[in-house]
């Protein structure tokens, strides 16, 4: 594809991904806060997101093959359309249903949203590999810009979701988002430039499983990196802050929703900004790729100590205080910055490890590992908060990061400084 067409396609793919992630962030906050106010326990809240993450595991395992078979634009459009359907379906939730019926229904809707998310993500990330300029550092810059901007948009979505819940309620919020996303999908379909791969009929599903040791170890590290974030991010911190900030009145709930949404938004926006700046921060343009691999080992090792320290602090301070809340906010924002560098390194390395002809397969497999990590973190978030509160959530995060460090330590570079393509 020529440079102007590649740039136009990159803009279209990024715009589609932005639109999706705005609704994805808003939907998560809407579901979490709405059902918490209905009296759901931390474990029940975690259940609401379990099928979302399971769907991500299954979708990513097959999405790489689907994209290779039917084309990247097909999977991108399917992801956006499915998200519209999930939002409309959630508006049908009846407050008179039993708790069990509500949980099953929301789990099913979240499952559909999980499929939608990972179809869209795999399509967008694979397209970057094919569209990015070939000069050194070009791929890192483009993937960091896409991923970083996506997370900033998702952070805004967290805030929008919390605000909409307080202003128009669950039904009005999801129907409004569905209408906007449907309009954006129509515009993207009409404006998407030609040139992205349309698929090949001989693509085999077994090609999804990589024989590249680096792809497999990076996927292993990814599982535990994202589990370490979600073990406190999904249930622990929002519910902890709600307990600290809300007095139980409607006005108190609304103020707590806004504050929690603002923190979650700020965390994700900071995360996205650091991701986008990662190539410049790491001087990727002027460094051999073997050094980038070493960075992937050292940055995750450095991250282990932060949640361990916060876990100890919250354990020895059982009663919430102003200084403890401020310390948690500051510490978790620092966690977000360090986590963003790790995530950006991973997102670059999976594309660098992949060859052009099987990029959708490797990216799909890698994001299957990403979804497995989110699933593990989601389950552990509800369980650990219910058993041991926030200290156990943060302590579990530190243990998971130690496992991610082990996986990153197994990445190899050839003597030339380029990536080894050995078999697993």
N, C-alpha and C positions, 0 to 999 in steps of 0.2 A: 504494500500500500504506500502511495506517495506521502511525503511529509505533511502537506496540507490536509489530505484526507485522513491521515492517521491522527492529526491534532483534532479534527472535527469529530472523529469517532470517539476519541478519548474524552472530549467534552460531553458528548451525548451519553456515554457510558457512566461517567462521573455524575452527571445530573440525575440519571435514573437511580443510581445507587444512593445519592443524597436523599432523594424523595422517599425511597424505601426506608432508609435508616431513621429519618425523622419520625415516621409513623411507628417504627419498631421501638424506638426509645420511649415515645409517648405511651404506646400500648403497655409496655412493661410497668410503668409507673401507675397507669390507670388501674390495671389488674391488681397490683400489689397493694396499693393504698385503699382501693375500694373494698377489697375482701378483708383487709385488716380491720377496717372500721366495722365490718359485719361480725367480727369476733373470731375470725379464723386463727388457729394456732400457727406458730412458725413452721411446723411440719406440714400442715395443710396448705399453707402458702407456697411452700417449696413444691408440693405435689402439683400445683397449678402450672408450674413451669417445666415439670419433668418430661412430659410428652413433647414439649417444644424442643428440648435438648435431644431426646431420643430421635425425634424426626430429623434433627440436624445430623446426627450420626448416620442414619440410613440414607438421607438425601445426599450428603456429601460423598458417600461411598459410591453411589450410583450416578450422581450428577456429572462427574467427569466423563463417564461413558456416554451419558445422554447428550452432553454438549459435543463430544467428539462425533457422535452419530448424527445429531440433528442440527448442530450449529449453535454458536454462542448467543446470537440474538434471540433464538427460540427460547432458550432457558432463561434469559434475562426478562423477556416479556412474560413468560409463564410465572416467574417469581412475583412480578409486580401485580399481575392479574389475580393471583392466588391471595395476595395480601389484601386486596380490595374485598375479595369474597370473605376472608376471615374477619375483617372489620365489620362488614354488614352482618355477618352471622352473630358476632358478639353483641350487637344491638338487640338481638332477640332474647337475651337473657331475662328471665322473669324473676323478680324478687320474691315471688311466692313459692318458688321451687324449694325443695329440701336442700340441705347442705350437700348431701351426696350427689344429687342431680346437678346442682350448680358446679361442683368440682369436676364431675365427669364432662359436662358440657364445655366448661372453660378449658379443661385439658385438651379436648378435641380441637377447639378453635385455636388454642396455642400451638398444637401440633401442626395444623395447617399453616400457621404463621411461621413456624420453624422451617417447614419445607420451603416456603416462599423466601425466607431470608437466605437460606443457603444456596438456593438456585441463583438468586441475585448476586450473592457474594462471589460464588465460584465463577460466574460469568464475568463479572467486573474485573476480578483479579487476573483471570486468564487472559482477558483482552489486553491488559497492561503489558504482559509479557510479549505479546505479538505486536503491540503498537509502539512500545518505548524506543527511543533512539538508541543506537548501538554503541555510542562512545562511552568510555569508562565513567561510571557513576550515573549514567542516564537512567538505567533501570531502577536503581535505588531511589533516585529523585522522584520518578513518576509513581512508583508504588507507595513511597512514603507520603506523597501529596494526596493520592487517592485515599489511603488508609487514614491518614491524619485528619483530612477534611471530613471524611465520613464520620469519625468519632466525634469531632466538634459538632456536626449536625445532629448526631444521636444524642449528645449532651443537651442540646437545645430541645430535642424531643422529650427528654426526661422532664425538663421544666414545663414545657407546654402541656404534657400529660397531667402533671400535678395541678397546674393552674386550671385546665379545662375541667378536671374532676370537681374542683371547688366551685366553678362558675356555672357549668351547664350539665354536670353529671356524666355518668358513664355513657349513656345512650347517645346524647347529643354530641359528645366528643368523638366517638368512633364513627358515627355517620358522617360527620363533617370531614374527618380525615379520609374516609373512604371516597367521598366525592372529589376531594382535591387530588388524591393519588390517582384516581381513574382519569381525571383530566390530564395529569402529567404523563401517564402511560400513553394516552392517545397522541399527545404532542411528540413524545419520544419515537413512537412507531412511525409517525409521518416524517420526522426530521432525521432519523438515524442514517448516516452515510453507508453506502454499500462498501464491501471489502472485508468484513470480518468473516472468518471461516464458516462455511455453510454445512459442514459435517462430511463424514466419509462413511459409506455404507458398510465397509469391512471392519469397523471398529468392534473389538471383542471386549466383553465385560471383564475377562480375566486380566486385561492390560491395566486395570485399575491398581492392582497390587504391584508396588514398585520393587525392583531388584537392586535399587540404589541404596546402599547402606546409609548415606547421608540423609536421604529423604526419610528413611525409616526412623533414624535416631532423632532427627529434627522433629518429626511427628510425635515421638515419645516425649521429648522435652516440652512440646506444645501442650500436650494433655495436662501435665502437672503445672505448667505456668498459668494456664487459664483456670484450672481448678483452684489454684491458690488465690486468684482474684475473687472468683465467684463465691468462695466459701464464706467470705464476709460481706461481699457486695450485694448479693441477691436478696437475702433475708436479714442477716445480722445487723448491719449498720442502719438500714432504714427503720427497722423495728426498734432498735436501741434508741435512735434519735427521736422517734415518735413518743416513746415512753418518757423521755427526758423533756420534750418540748410541748406536748399537748396536755391540756387540763381536762380533756374529755368533753368540753362543750363544742357546739358547732363552729363557733368562731375560733376556738382553740385548735380544733382539727384543721380548719382552713389555713390558719397560720402555720401549723406544723407541716401540712402538705407543701405549702410554698417553700418553707425553709428546707425541708428534706429534698424537694425537687431541685431547689437552687444548689444545694451541695452536690447532688448526683450530677446535675448539669455541669457545674464547675469542674468536678472531677473528670468527667468525660471530655469536656472541652480542653482542659489542660493536657490530658492524655493525648488527644488528637493533635494539639499544637506541638507537643514534644515529638510525636511521631513524624509530623511533617518536617520538623527541623532536624531530625536524626541524621540525614546524610551530611548536613553541614557540621553538626555537632561531632560526628565521628570522622569528618574529613574523608568521606568515602570516595570522593572523586580522585584523590591523589594517593590512595592506599591500595596495595594488592589485596585480592580477595581472601587470601589466607589469613591476613590480619583481621578481617571482618569476622572470620570464624572464631578467632581467639577472643574477640570482643563478645561474641555470643556466649562464650563460657564465663568470662569474668563478670559481665553485667548481671547475670542471673545469680551468681554466687554472692555478689554484693547485696542483692535484694533480700536474701534470706533473713538478715539480721533485723530488718525494720519491723515486720510483723511479730517477730519473736520478742522484741523489746516492748512493743505496744501491748502484746498479750500479758507480759509480766506486769506492766504498769496497771492495766485494768484489773488484773487479778488481785493485786495488793491494795487496790482502791475500790472496794466493792460498791460504795455508794456514789452515784453520779455527782460530779461537781463541775463548776464552771471551768476551772483550769483543766480538768481531765477532758471535758468535751472539746475545748480549744486545742489541747495536745493531740487528741485523736484526729481532729480535722486537719491540723497541720501535718501530722505524721502520715495520714492516708493520702494527702495531696502529694507529699514527697514520694510515697509508694507509687502513686499514679505516674509521676514523671519517670521514675526508674523502670516501672513496668512498661511504659511506652517505648523506651529505648529497646528493651528486650523484644517487645512485640514487633517493632519496626525491623529489627535485625532478622527475626524469624520470617517476616513477610517478604523481605528481600531474598533471604537465603533459599526459600523454597522455589522461587522463580529462577534464581541463579543455578540451583541444582538440577532444574528440569530442562529437558531438551524441548525444542519447539514442537515436535511432532506428538509429544505426549504430555504437553503442559496441562491440559484440562484433567488428565488422569492423576498426575502428581498433585496438582492443586486440590482436586476433589478429595484425594486420600488424606492430604495434610489437614484440610478443613474438617474432614471426618474426625481426625484426632482433636482438633480444636473444639468441635461440638461435644466429643466424649469428655473433654476436660470441663466444659461448662456443665454438662450433665452431672459429673462427679462433684463439682463444686456446689451445684444447686442442691443436690441431695444432702451433702455434708453441711451445707449452710443451715438448712432447717433443723437437721438432727443435732448438730453441734450447738446451735443457739439454744435449743430446747433443753439439752443436757447440761451444758456448762456456760451458757451465755456468751457474750462477746469475747471474753478471754480465750475460750476454747476455739471459737471461730478463727481468731488471729493466730493461735498456736498451731492449729491445723494448717493454716496457710504457710507458716514457716516450714513445716514438715514436707508439704507438697513442693515447695520451692527447692528444697534439698534434692528431691527426686528429679526435678527439672534440671538442676545443675549437673546431676549425673548423666542425663541424656545429652546435654550440650557438650559435655566433656568427651563424648564419643565421636563427635564430628571430626572428619579428617580432611586435610588438604594435601595435594600432591607436592612433591619436592619443588615443582615449578611455581608453586604458589597458587595454582588453579585448583579447582575442586576435583577431588577424587571421585571416580565413578564406580567404585568397587561394589560387589554384590553383598547383599545382606546375608 
